[in-house]
Amino acid sequence: MQNVHIPLADLWQQLGDIPVNNDGDIEEAFYDFAIGTDREEIWHWIEETYNVSVGDIMNGIVTPLAHTSPPWEAVKTDSNTIRIISYSSPDPFTIKAKGLLNTICTITHPHWSQEAEANAKLIAAAPVLLAALEGLMQQAARDAEVYAPEGNEPIWAYIYDAYDALFKARN
């Protein structure tokens, strides 16, 4: 399967519209997945590609985000402005040749500083940081249940803080 640059929320919605037979096979092509592909094969691909558990999506634990897919990049456009951009094509040659860039936000500061530039880079890294935190939290919660079952060990405070941060990003 090729790299698909589609927000998970959109992909999940599209997959939900694909008819599935009683054997769990899709009845219409879905991107590079042919008619007759077992939907669980697609679910595994989604888990690997988006670093998310399909079970968690189905149980409402994880909500597919509707933000612009990474990569994002901070590009300085003049002495006072940085644009956070995303590429609308997975092929870098097409992007450069056709100028296919999506501006996510523009940051303008009258007295540009290293701090302002660092803030822009942090914003550009947000979707990658979010995906990494989601993956880390899934593993940390499983490990904490085994190694810190009382729920009052210091690791749980960090886990709860991370869940709060993820909630703010999703809602």
Kinemage of the C-alpha trace (Angstrom):
@kinemage 1
@onewidth
@group {chain A} dominant
@subgroup {mainchain}
@vectorlist {calphas} color= white
{ca met a 1} P 0.000 0.000 0.000
{ca gln a 2} L 1.337 3.400 -0.925
{ca asn a 3} L 1.775 6.215 1.575
{ca val a 4} L -1.615 7.887 1.806
{ca his a 5} L -1.617 11.509 2.984
{ca ile a 6} L -5.195 11.724 4.181
{ca pro a 7} L -6.284 12.718 7.684
{ca leu a 8} L -7.257 9.616 9.641
{ca ala a 9} L -10.739 11.022 10.311
{ca asp a 10} L -11.406 11.294 6.560
{ca leu a 11} L -9.939 7.859 5.814
{ca trp a 12} L -11.971 6.240 8.604
{ca gln a 13} L -15.155 7.898 7.316
{ca gln a 14} L -14.463 6.710 3.763
{ca leu a 15} L -13.792 3.158 4.949
{ca gly a 16} L -17.082 3.210 6.845
{ca asp a 17} L -18.881 3.901 3.564
{ca ile a 18} L -17.415 0.808 1.851
{ca pro a 19} L -19.829 -2.166 1.806
{ca val a 20} L -18.566 -5.340 3.463
{ca asn a 21} L -19.938 -8.852 2.879
{ca asn a 22} L -20.706 -11.446 5.571
{ca asp a 23} L -17.144 -12.780 5.354
{ca gly a 24} L -15.708 -9.346 6.224
{ca asp a 25} L -14.421 -8.663 2.690
{ca ile a 26} L -14.829 -5.236 1.082
{ca glu a 27} L -17.132 -5.115 -1.928
{ca glu a 28} L -15.621 -1.974 -3.471
{ca ala a 29} L -11.996 -1.053 -4.018
{ca phe a 30} L -10.541 1.130 -1.261
{ca tyr a 31} L -7.405 2.974 -2.398
{ca asp a 32} L -4.902 0.194 -3.238
{ca phe a 33} L -7.010 -2.503 -1.554
{ca ala a 34} L -8.867 -4.593 -4.136
{ca ile a 35} L -12.432 -5.847 -3.953
{ca gly a 36} L -12.412 -8.945 -1.760
{ca thr a 37} L -9.752 -7.696 0.665
{ca asp a 38} L -10.524 -8.668 4.254
{ca arg a 39} L -11.357 -5.499 6.184
{ca glu a 40} L -9.031 -6.632 9.006
{ca glu a 41} L -6.096 -6.363 6.580
{ca ile a 42} L -7.082 -2.721 6.059
{ca trp a 43} L -7.431 -2.222 9.820
{ca his a 44} L -3.888 -3.566 10.337
{ca trp a 45} L -2.612 -1.200 7.652
{ca ile a 46} L -4.366 1.733 9.373
{ca glu a 47} L -2.808 0.760 12.722
{ca glu a 48} L 0.675 0.604 11.204
{ca thr a 49} L 0.321 3.735 9.074
{ca tyr a 50} L -1.369 5.993 11.631
{ca asn a 51} L 0.093 4.460 14.827
{ca val a 52} L -3.362 3.971 16.323
{ca ser a 53} L -5.418 1.025 17.558
{ca val a 54} L -8.527 0.361 15.458
{ca gly a 55} L -10.077 -1.222 18.553
{ca asp a 56} L -9.551 2.046 20.421
{ca ile a 57} L -11.234 3.950 17.576
{ca met a 58} L -14.197 1.570 17.600
{ca asn a 59} L -14.544 1.783 21.379
{ca gly a 60} L -14.366 5.585 21.343
{ca ile a 61} L -11.082 5.660 23.268
{ca val a 62} L -9.315 7.354 20.360
{ca thr a 63} L -11.080 9.801 18.066
{ca pro a 64} L -9.619 10.083 14.565
{ca leu a 65} L -8.317 13.615 14.295
{ca ala a 66} L -9.333 15.825 11.445
{ca his a 67} L -6.162 17.916 11.334
{ca thr a 68} L -4.048 18.235 8.212
{ca ser a 69} L -1.813 15.212 7.759
{ca pro a 70} L 1.913 15.590 8.348
{ca pro a 71} L 4.509 16.500 7.401
{ca trp a 72} L 4.221 20.116 8.436
{ca glu a 73} L 7.107 22.500 7.981
{ca ala a 74} L 7.940 25.978 9.271
{ca val a 75} L 9.061 28.151 6.347
{ca lys a 76} L 10.301 31.704 6.863
{ca thr a 77} L 8.739 33.857 4.141
{ca asp a 78} L 10.201 37.230 5.124
{ca ser a 79} L 11.961 38.859 8.071
{ca asn a 80} L 8.786 38.956 10.218
{ca thr a 81} L 6.745 35.970 8.999
{ca ile a 82} L 6.835 32.190 9.132
{ca arg a 83} L 4.225 29.994 7.441
{ca ile a 84} L 3.419 26.532 8.750
{ca ile a 85} L 2.784 24.539 5.580
{ca ser a 86} L 1.724 21.051 4.590
{ca tyr a 87} L 2.262 19.385 1.272
{ca ser a 88} L -0.819 18.491 -0.749
{ca ser a 89} L 1.022 15.810 -2.703
{ca pro a 90} L 3.171 12.958 -1.376
{ca asp a 91} L 5.624 13.450 -4.254
{ca pro a 92} L 8.205 16.184 -3.465
{ca phe a 93} L 8.939 16.802 -7.168
{ca thr a 94} L 5.265 17.513 -7.861
{ca ile a 95} L 5.145 19.799 -4.834
{ca lys a 96} L 8.096 21.878 -5.983
{ca ala a 97} L 7.082 21.946 -9.647
{ca lys a 98} L 3.468 22.920 -9.048
{ca gly a 99} L 3.802 24.770 -5.744
{ca leu a 100} L 1.239 22.511 -4.078
{ca leu a 101} L 1.485 23.820 -0.535
{ca asn a 102} L -1.255 24.267 2.031
{ca thr a 103} L -0.794 27.029 4.573
{ca ile a 104} L -1.922 25.815 7.980
{ca cys a 105} L -1.165 29.088 9.711
{ca thr a 106} L 0.933 32.214 9.354
{ca ile a 107} L 2.883 33.609 12.267
{ca thr a 108} L 3.873 37.258 12.117
{ca his a 109} L 5.935 38.931 14.788
{ca pro a 110} L 7.081 42.573 14.612
{ca his a 111} L 10.436 41.776 16.217
{ca trp a 112} L 11.326 38.289 15.084
{ca ser a 113} L 13.341 36.334 17.625
{ca gln a 114} L 14.756 32.883 18.180
{ca glu a 115} L 11.840 32.267 20.566
{ca ala a 116} L 9.269 33.056 17.846
{ca glu a 117} L 11.089 30.780 15.410
{ca ala a 118} L 11.235 27.987 18.024
{ca asn a 119} L 7.472 28.393 18.590
{ca ala a 120} L 6.839 28.023 14.849
{ca lys a 121} L 8.953 24.863 14.709
{ca leu a 122} L 7.044 23.439 17.686
{ca ile a 123} L 3.735 24.101 15.920
{ca ala a 124} L 5.054 22.408 12.771
{ca ala a 125} L 6.072 19.355 14.822
{ca ala a 126} L 2.631 19.094 16.505
{ca pro a 127} L 1.095 16.259 14.430
{ca val a 128} L 4.204 14.091 14.762
{ca leu a 129} L 4.423 14.800 18.502
{ca leu a 130} L 0.736 13.970 18.872
{ca ala a 131} L 1.093 10.625 17.097
{ca ala a 132} L 4.175 9.777 19.163
{ca leu a 133} L 2.396 10.656 22.418
{ca glu a 134} L -0.633 8.551 21.475
{ca gly a 135} L 1.570 5.529 20.774
{ca leu a 136} L 3.600 6.064 23.937
{ca met a 137} L 0.469 6.428 26.056
{ca gln a 138} L -1.032 3.191 24.781
{ca gln a 139} L 2.109 1.319 25.821
{ca ala a 140} L 2.625 3.254 29.070
{ca ala a 141} L -0.924 2.574 30.264
{ca arg a 142} L -0.547 -1.156 29.546
{ca asp a 143} L 2.824 -1.261 31.322
{ca ala a 144} L 1.570 0.780 34.287
{ca glu a 145} L -1.316 -1.634 34.814
{ca val a 146} L 1.246 -4.426 35.164
{ca tyr a 147} L 4.068 -2.667 37.027
{ca ala a 148} L 2.145 -0.027 38.996
{ca pro a 149} L -1.267 -1.619 39.612
{ca glu a 150} L -2.158 0.425 42.701
{ca gly a 151} L -2.788 3.531 40.591
{ca asn a 152} L -1.065 5.853 43.053
{ca glu a 153} L 2.515 5.449 41.852
{ca pro a 154} L 4.162 8.588 40.348
{ca ile a 155} L 3.939 7.197 36.790
{ca trp a 156} L 0.152 7.538 36.904
{ca ala a 157} L 0.347 11.319 37.401
{ca tyr a 158} L 2.310 11.575 34.147
{ca ile a 159} L -0.115 9.247 32.383
{ca tyr a 160} L -3.100 11.347 33.499
{ca asp a 161} L -1.340 14.562 32.410
{ca ala a 162} L -0.634 13.042 29.003
{ca tyr a 163} L -4.256 11.905 28.639
{ca asp a 164} L -5.370 15.457 29.490
{ca ala a 165} L -3.053 16.828 26.780
{ca leu a 166} L -4.395 14.328 24.248
{ca phe a 167} L -7.974 15.251 25.199
{ca lys a 168} L -7.208 18.950 24.570
{ca ala a 169} L -5.709 18.104 21.160
{ca arg a 170} L -8.755 16.056 20.132
{ca asn a 171} L -11.547 18.290 21.427
